[in-house]
């Protein structure tokens, strides 16, 4: 009777990012609503003017700007006393760079303004590259599963294992279905401090992971 061999194959592909998505928040607060709104609007328009210049130069894949939000609240001090009304305004902007060399320089200039803060940088791949690299990882995961099955078959003195079932990891058992193969940040070194001299960035290396479950049968050699 053939022996069933069940294994999990895993693989990863490492690749440098192609895109850098910078998230920024432009905002101000104060006691006079009109002053706060005007200050935020001015900083917002100044930032977007720079973004449009980058777009015209071909350094960007895309960008988006959210609407200005204005709200008010009354803070409390340490003695439990409610303080005068404070007005706050904020708007978010996302800028997706294809020219990663320009990214650091621009961020360094942008955060020099007191109203601008960097929320973070998301290193990405284009859709075409992600599909290509993910497929390579999936193929490598299948090869890893077959190699494991061959080791087990050999250890048992059996012949070449024949595939019976193959599925994404978790689908051949009662385990909940895991996320699809993903890209995740492995390392990133970036100083988000201000300054007009530009900011040094070491883009994170992206890792595309794939896992598959497989069952093989193998008979006597």
HUURGI-V799878 format. One record per helix or strand of 2 or more residues. SS is the DSSP state (H for helix, E for strand). FROM is the first residue (numbers start at 1). TO is the last residue. If there is no record, write none. Layout:
# HUURGI-V799878
ss=SS from=FROM to=TO
ss=SS from=FROM to=TO
This chain:
# HUURGI-V799878
ss=E from=3 to=16
ss=E from=19 to=30
ss=H from=33 to=57
ss=E from=60 to=65
ss=E from=69 to=76
ss=E from=82 to=97
ss=H from=100 to=110
ss=E from=116 to=124
ss=H from=127 to=155
ss=E from=162 to=168
ss=E from=183 to=185
ss=E from=189 to=190
ss=E from=201 to=202
ss=E from=205 to=218
